[in-house]
Amino acid sequence: MRMLPVILFNKPYQVLSQFTDRDRPHAPRATLAQFMHAPDYRAAGRLDYDSEGLLVLTADGALQQRITHPKSKLWKRYWVQVEGTINDAACAELTRGVALKDGMTRPAQAHPIAPPAIWERNPPIRERKSIPDSWLEISISEGRNRQVRRMTAAVGYPTLRLIRIAVGPWHLENLLPGESRNASWGPPAVDPA
């Protein structure tokens, strides 16, 4: 199996996960074209306009399909800042699966985390002095529209900030918003043992 090239990009807040804004040609929003020149590359999966973090791009249509197809069950991991102090009971509910309007979600992996050491968002998150916020890490193996936001809201913790940190074998690592690096997809490494 040959290695297929991919680009890993840290998508900033309020940037579309595409190279053009077809919906607003007269007042276009920021797109991937402001950050990279990658002819023939397309995002393998979406990351909402108001979400941040890892976006995987490829020029190989079969690989793009493999990454995004629900049968692949490729895990996606997020750091989520929520309104309120997330507790173990809410995380257990997320782990079992949550009933949304479009059906039950697959079981997730979720647990509270300390606030991660990350970049400042521009504009910053709104703060309410009377309502605390907290962070959790959640991993899902499906990709419904705005799924993580809907899941946290369903258990009583609206999402304030959402950062995808990993997709399958790829991790954001030290990429800052707007930065990218080349990577590849190929056969899994063979354990010499």
TORKOL-4160 file (C-alpha; in steps of 0.2 Angstrom, whole numbers, padded with zeros to 4 digits, m for minus):
193
<pt num="1" X="0000" Y="0000" Z="0000"/>
<pt num="2" X="0007" Y="0017" Z="m0005"/>
<pt num="3" X="0008" Y="0032" Z="0007"/>
<pt num="4" X="m0005" Y="0045" Z="0003"/>
<pt num="5" X="m0001" Y="0063" Z="0006"/>
<pt num="6" X="m0012" Y="0073" Z="0018"/>
<pt num="7" X="m0010" Y="0091" Z="0025"/>
<pt num="8" X="m0014" Y="0094" Z="0043"/>
<pt num="9" X="m0021" Y="0112" Z="0046"/>
<pt num="10" X="m0025" Y="0121" Z="0063"/>
<pt num="11" X="m0041" Y="0129" Z="0057"/>
<pt num="12" X="m0044" Y="0146" Z="0066"/>
<pt num="13" X="m0061" Y="0151" Z="0073"/>
<pt num="14" X="m0073" Y="0158" Z="0060"/>
<pt num="15" X="m0064" Y="0151" Z="0045"/>
<pt num="16" X="m0074" Y="0140" Z="0033"/>
<pt num="17" X="m0067" Y="0122" Z="0030"/>
<pt num="18" X="m0066" Y="0125" Z="0011"/>
<pt num="19" X="m0057" Y="0136" Z="m0001"/>
<pt num="20" X="m0071" Y="0147" Z="m0007"/>
<pt num="21" X="m0087" Y="0154" Z="0001"/>
<pt num="22" X="m0100" Y="0149" Z="m0011"/>
<pt num="23" X="m0114" Y="0155" Z="0000"/>
<pt num="24" X="m0109" Y="0173" Z="0002"/>
<pt num="25" X="m0099" Y="0178" Z="m0014"/>
<pt num="26" X="m0103" Y="0196" Z="m0011"/>
<pt num="27" X="m0097" Y="0197" Z="0007"/>
<pt num="28" X="m0086" Y="0181" Z="0008"/>
<pt num="29" X="m0080" Y="0174" Z="0025"/>
<pt num="30" X="m0062" Y="0168" Z="0028"/>
<pt num="31" X="m0058" Y="0152" Z="0020"/>
<pt num="32" X="m0043" Y="0140" Z="0019"/>
<pt num="33" X="m0037" Y="0150" Z="0004"/>
<pt num="34" X="m0031" Y="0164" Z="0015"/>
<pt num="35" X="m0019" Y="0152" Z="0024"/>
<pt num="36" X="m0013" Y="0140" Z="0010"/>
<pt num="37" X="m0011" Y="0136" Z="m0008"/>
<pt num="38" X="m0016" Y="0118" Z="m0010"/>
<pt num="39" X="m0023" Y="0114" Z="m0028"/>
<pt num="40" X="m0034" Y="0099" Z="m0028"/>
<pt num="41" X="m0034" Y="0096" Z="m0009"/>
<pt num="42" X="m0051" Y="0096" Z="0000"/>
<pt num="43" X="m0055" Y="0094" Z="0018"/>
<pt num="44" X="m0059" Y="0076" Z="0023"/>
<pt num="45" X="m0073" Y="0080" Z="0035"/>
<pt num="46" X="m0080" Y="0097" Z="0041"/>
<pt num="47" X="m0076" Y="0108" Z="0056"/>
<pt num="48" X="m0089" Y="0121" Z="0059"/>
<pt num="49" X="m0086" Y="0139" Z="0056"/>
<pt num="50" X="m0086" Y="0143" Z="0074"/>
<pt num="51" X="m0075" Y="0128" Z="0079"/>
<pt num="52" X="m0056" Y="0127" Z="0079"/>
<pt num="53" X="m0042" Y="0114" Z="0077"/>
<pt num="54" X="m0037" Y="0100" Z="0067"/>
<pt num="55" X="m0043" Y="0099" Z="0049"/>
<pt num="56" X="m0036" Y="0085" Z="0038"/>
<pt num="57" X="m0035" Y="0088" Z="0019"/>
<pt num="58" X="m0031" Y="0076" Z="0005"/>
<pt num="59" X="m0030" Y="0076" Z="m0014"/>
<pt num="60" X="m0035" Y="0058" Z="m0015"/>
<pt num="61" X="m0054" Y="0056" Z="m0017"/>
<pt num="62" X="m0054" Y="0038" Z="m0011"/>
<pt num="63" X="m0044" Y="0042" Z="0005"/>
<pt num="64" X="m0056" Y="0057" Z="0008"/>
<pt num="65" X="m0071" Y="0045" Z="0007"/>
<pt num="66" X="m0062" Y="0032" Z="0019"/>
<pt num="67" X="m0058" Y="0046" Z="0032"/>
<pt num="68" X="m0076" Y="0053" Z="0032"/>
<pt num="69" X="m0087" Y="0037" Z="0029"/>
<pt num="70" X="m0096" Y="0032" Z="0045"/>
<pt num="71" X="m0091" Y="0014" Z="0042"/>
<pt num="72" X="m0073" Y="0019" Z="0046"/>
<pt num="73" X="m0078" Y="0024" Z="0063"/>
<pt num="74" X="m0062" Y="0035" Z="0064"/>
<pt num="75" X="m0061" Y="0043" Z="0081"/>
<pt num="76" X="m0061" Y="0062" Z="0083"/>
<pt num="77" X="m0055" Y="0070" Z="0099"/>
<pt num="78" X="m0060" Y="0087" Z="0105"/>
<pt num="79" X="m0056" Y="0099" Z="0120"/>
<pt num="80" X="m0073" Y="0107" Z="0124"/>
<pt num="81" X="m0075" Y="0122" Z="0135"/>
<pt num="82" X="m0093" Y="0122" Z="0143"/>
<pt num="83" X="m0104" Y="0133" Z="0153"/>
<pt num="84" X="m0105" Y="0126" Z="0171"/>
<pt num="85" X="m0094" Y="0114" Z="0180"/>
<pt num="86" X="m0094" Y="0097" Z="0171"/>
<pt num="87" X="m0096" Y="0082" Z="0182"/>
<pt num="88" X="m0093" Y="0064" Z="0181"/>
<pt num="89" X="m0112" Y="0060" Z="0179"/>
<pt num="90" X="m0113" Y="0071" Z="0163"/>
<pt num="91" X="m0098" Y="0063" Z="0156"/>
<pt num="92" X="m0105" Y="0045" Z="0160"/>
<pt num="93" X="m0120" Y="0050" Z="0150"/>
<pt num="94" X="m0110" Y="0056" Z="0135"/>
<pt num="95" X="m0100" Y="0039" Z="0136"/>
<pt num="96" X="m0116" Y="0029" Z="0135"/>
<pt num="97" X="m0123" Y="0039" Z="0121"/>
<pt num="98" X="m0135" Y="0054" Z="0120"/>
<pt num="99" X="m0153" Y="0055" Z="0113"/>
<pt num="100" X="m0153" Y="0069" Z="0100"/>
<pt num="101" X="m0167" Y="0074" Z="0088"/>
<pt num="102" X="m0159" Y="0063" Z="0074"/>
<pt num="103" X="m0157" Y="0048" Z="0085"/>
<pt num="104" X="m0145" Y="0041" Z="0098"/>
<pt num="105" X="m0127" Y="0045" Z="0097"/>
<pt num="106" X="m0114" Y="0031" Z="0097"/>
<pt num="107" X="m0105" Y="0029" Z="0114"/>
<pt num="108" X="m0092" Y="0042" Z="0116"/>
<pt num="109" X="m0077" Y="0044" Z="0127"/>
<pt num="110" X="m0078" Y="0059" Z="0139"/>
<pt num="111" X="m0069" Y="0065" Z="0155"/>
<pt num="112" X="m0066" Y="0082" Z="0163"/>
<pt num="113" X="m0049" Y="0090" Z="0161"/>
<pt num="114" X="m0040" Y="0105" Z="0168"/>
<pt num="115" X="m0040" Y="0120" Z="0156"/>
<pt num="116" X="m0028" Y="0116" Z="0142"/>
<pt num="117" X="m0013" Y="0127" Z="0138"/>
<pt num="118" X="m0019" Y="0134" Z="0122"/>
<pt num="119" X="m0019" Y="0149" Z="0111"/>
<pt num="120" X="m0031" Y="0164" Z="0115"/>
<pt num="121" X="m0046" Y="0165" Z="0104"/>
<pt num="122" X="m0050" Y="0180" Z="0094"/>
<pt num="123" X="m0063" Y="0186" Z="0099"/>
<pt num="124" X="m0062" Y="0179" Z="0116"/>
<pt num="125" X="m0075" Y="0168" Z="0124"/>
<pt num="126" X="m0089" Y="0178" Z="0133"/>
<pt num="127" X="m0087" Y="0177" Z="0152"/>
<pt num="128" X="m0101" Y="0177" Z="0165"/>
<pt num="129" X="m0095" Y="0181" Z="0182"/>
<pt num="130" X="m0110" Y="0172" Z="0190"/>
<pt num="131" X="m0108" Y="0156" Z="0179"/>
<pt num="132" X="m0092" Y="0146" Z="0180"/>
<pt num="133" X="m0085" Y="0136" Z="0165"/>
<pt num="134" X="m0075" Y="0120" Z="0163"/>
<pt num="135" X="m0066" Y="0109" Z="0151"/>
<pt num="136" X="m0069" Y="0091" Z="0145"/>
<pt num="137" X="m0061" Y="0080" Z="0132"/>
<pt num="138" X="m0073" Y="0070" Z="0122"/>
<pt num="139" X="m0070" Y="0058" Z="0108"/>
<pt num="140" X="m0083" Y="0052" Z="0095"/>
<pt num="141" X="m0083" Y="0040" Z="0081"/>
<pt num="142" X="m0096" Y="0048" Z="0070"/>
<pt num="143" X="m0098" Y="0065" Z="0063"/>
<pt num="144" X="m0116" Y="0072" Z="0063"/>
<pt num="145" X="m0119" Y="0091" Z="0061"/>
<pt num="146" X="m0113" Y="0100" Z="0076"/>
<pt num="147" X="m0114" Y="0084" Z="0086"/>
<pt num="148" X="m0102" Y="0088" Z="0100"/>
<pt num="149" X="m0111" Y="0105" Z="0104"/>
<pt num="150" X="m0128" Y="0096" Z="0103"/>
<pt num="151" X="m0122" Y="0082" Z="0115"/>
<pt num="152" X="m0115" Y="0094" Z="0128"/>
<pt num="153" X="m0131" Y="0104" Z="0127"/>
<pt num="154" X="m0141" Y="0088" Z="0129"/>
<pt num="155" X="m0133" Y="0084" Z="0146"/>
<pt num="156" X="m0135" Y="0102" Z="0152"/>
<pt num="157" X="m0118" Y="0110" Z="0148"/>
<pt num="158" X="m0118" Y="0121" Z="0132"/>
<pt num="159" X="m0102" Y="0122" Z="0123"/>
<pt num="160" X="m0093" Y="0139" Z="0123"/>
<pt num="161" X="m0077" Y="0133" Z="0114"/>
<pt num="162" X="m0073" Y="0118" Z="0103"/>
<pt num="163" X="m0056" Y="0113" Z="0098"/>
<pt num="164" X="m0053" Y="0097" Z="0088"/>
<pt num="165" X="m0036" Y="0090" Z="0093"/>
<pt num="166" X="m0035" Y="0073" Z="0084"/>
<pt num="167" X="m0043" Y="0063" Z="0069"/>
<pt num="168" X="m0039" Y="0045" Z="0069"/>
<pt num="169" X="m0019" Y="0044" Z="0068"/>
<pt num="170" X="m0017" Y="0062" Z="0066"/>
<pt num="171" X="m0014" Y="0075" Z="0080"/>
<pt num="172" X="m0014" Y="0094" Z="0081"/>
<pt num="173" X="0003" Y="0093" Z="0091"/>
<pt num="174" X="0011" Y="0110" Z="0091"/>
<pt num="175" X="0002" Y="0118" Z="0076"/>
<pt num="176" X="m0004" Y="0136" Z="0080"/>
<pt num="177" X="m0020" Y="0143" Z="0072"/>
<pt num="178" X="m0017" Y="0145" Z="0053"/>
<pt num="179" X="m0002" Y="0134" Z="0052"/>
<pt num="180" X="m0001" Y="0118" Z="0043"/>
<pt num="181" X="0011" Y="0103" Z="0040"/>
<pt num="182" X="0012" Y="0088" Z="0028"/>
<pt num="183" X="0009" Y="0071" Z="0034"/>
<pt num="184" X="0004" Y="0054" Z="0026"/>
<pt num="185" X="m0008" Y="0040" Z="0027"/>
<pt num="186" X="m0002" Y="0023" Z="0024"/>
<pt num="187" X="m0001" Y="0005" Z="0031"/>
<pt num="188" X="0000" Y="0004" Z="0050"/>
<pt num="189" X="0017" Y="0002" Z="0057"/>
<pt num="190" X="0022" Y="m0016" Z="0060"/>
<pt num="191" X="0027" Y="m0020" Z="0078"/>
<pt num="192" X="0044" Y="m0029" Z="0077"/>
<pt num="193" X="0040" Y="m0040" Z="0092"/>
